[in-house]
Amino acid sequence: MLTNDLQLGGLYLLMAGMLVLGALIGRRAPVLRGITSIIAFVFIFGAGFIVFSFRDDLNYVAQRLEAEATGRPVRLGDGTTLRVPLAVDGHFWIQAHVNGVPVDFLVDSGATMTTIGRKTAALAGVPVGDQRNQLVRTGNGLIKMARANADTVTIGDIARKDVKLFVADGDELNVLGMNYLTSLRRWSVEGRWLVLEG
């Protein structure tokens, strides 16, 4: 019985509210305009407060939007922390400089050594001998590669000197491996971002 009374009371209040609201809308009463003005003021004030509160982060938001659109990393702080967006193909790609020459690398935590192709080595001035005596297990089986050293490998403002490399003959896929990643202060995958901290 009590439940039925509560339901009837709630229905009555709902109908009364709808009646009052209908009357206000029908007459376009000043009360409705006042409520609308208050809501608009609260919305504008709230938006202004949010922009003011996050004013220091707006630059990062703009950089992140640019990174999503272009695929370029976002530099944080002094430039030694980079956030690299996940590419459309599901991999992390980053442009590094090998001996000052720009080279696109696939970031591969499954690769022990950073590997470049022979053509890339020639362009970057990395001396490579004719000996291909290093057997490396890859997804395509065992491959013979040559060992080499790059004077510098730089990503953003993160620079490493005397970096050991493998040089592959036929494959021009350049891979940034664990020997570079473990030289960093920190690296991690956070959602759709690879974070490199020099």
N, C-alpha and C positions, 0 to 999 in steps of 0.2 A: 504493500500500500504506500509506504514511504517513498519507494523508488518511483512509483507512478506519479506521486505528487511532485517529486523533484523534476521528473521529465516534463510534466505539465508546466511547472514554474519556469524551467529553462526555455521551453517553447514560447511561453508568454513573453519573457524578457527579450528573446530573439525577435519576435514579431514586433514588439514595442520599439526596439532599436531600429529595425528596418523601416518602421513607419516614420520615426523621427528623422532618420537619414533621408528617406524619400522626400519628406516635406522640405528639408534643408536644400536638397539638390533641386527640387522642383522650383523653389523660390529663389535659388541662388543667393541664399542668405549670406550676410557679411561674416557669419560664424564660419562657414565653409571656406570662404576666402582667407580668413584669418588662420584656420588650421592648415590650409595649403601653404600659406606664407611661412608658417612656423616649420613645417616639414621641409620646405625648400631651404630655409635658413639653416636648419640642423644639417641637411645634406651638404650644403656649401661649406659650412664651418667644419664639418667632419672631414671633407676632402682636403680642405686647407690644412687642417691639423695633421693629417696623414702625410701630406707632401712635406710639411715643415719637419715632422718627426724623422722622416727618412731622407732628408735632403743630402746627407753625406753618402747615402747608398744609391742615389739616382744615377751617378756616374757609372757605378758598377752595373746597374740595370741596363743602361745604354750600351755598355761594352758587351754584356751578355747577349743582348738582342743582336748586336752586330756579329758576335761570334756564332750565334745560331744561324744567321743569314749567310755568312761568308765562310764559316768553318775555321776562321783564325782563332788562336787562343786568346784568352783574357789575361792580361798582366795585372797582378795585384801587388800592392805595396811598392817596394823598390824595384820590382821587375824580376826578382829571383823566385817568385811564385807564379806559376802559370796554370790556368785551367783550360784544358783542351777539350772541345766538344766532340761527342761521338759523331762520326761521319755517317752518311746515308747508308754506306755499305756495312755498317755495324762494327767498324774498326776505328782506332784512334790514329790519325795521321798528323804529323807535325813537320814543319820545315825547320831544319837545323842548318848550320853552316859548318862544313868540313873544310878546314884550312881557309875559311873565308868564303867558300863557294856554297851557294844555297842548294840544299839537297832535301827532297821530300822523303821522310821516313815513315814506315809502318811501325808503330810501337808494339812490340811483341814480348810479353813477359815470359813466354815459353822458349825464347831464343837465349842461349847462354851468352853469345857474343854478338856485338853489333856487326852487321854484314853489309857490304856495299858491292855493287857490280864493278866489273873491270873498267867500263866506260866512265862511271862516276869517279873511280879512283884516278883515272887519267885526267879528268877535268879538274879534280881537286888537288892534283899534284901529290898524290899519295904514292910513294915508291913501292912497287910490287915486283918481287922477283918472279922468275919463271917457275919456281918450284911450287907445286900444288900437292904438298905432302900432308895436309891436315884433312883427315877424314871426318866429316860432319854428318850426323844423322838428321835428316829433315823429313818433312811430310812426303817428299818424293823419293825417299831412300837415302843411301849413303852417297855423299858428294865430296869430291876432292876440292879443297880450297887452299888458297895461299894466305899466309899471315902477313899483316902489315900494321903500321902505326900511323895514325893521323896526328899532326902537330896539335891541332885543336878541333874539338867538336863543341859548338855553341848552340844553345837553344835559348832564345830570348837573351837574357842577361846571365844565364847559367852556362859557364864555360868550363870545360875539362881539357887538360893538356895531356899529350902523349897517350892517346886513346888507342888501345889494341883493337884491331879489326880483322875480320875475315873478308877476303875478296873472292867473290864467285865469278866464274867465267861467263856463263851465258845469261844468268838471271840478273836483270836490272832492277829487281825489287830490293830496295834498301831497307834494312830492318834495324831498328834501335833495340838492342838487346839488354839483358840483365847486367852486363858489365857496366853499362852507362847508368841504368836505373838505380843500381845499388850504390853508385857513387853519390847519389843525391841525399840530402838530409831526410827527405820523405817523398814517397810517391804512393798514390792510392787511386782507386776508382770509386767515385762517389756518384752513383746514379749514372747519368749520361755524361759525366765529366771525368777526365783523367787529370789529377792534380799532381804537378811536379814542383817540388820545393827545393831550391838549390842550397 
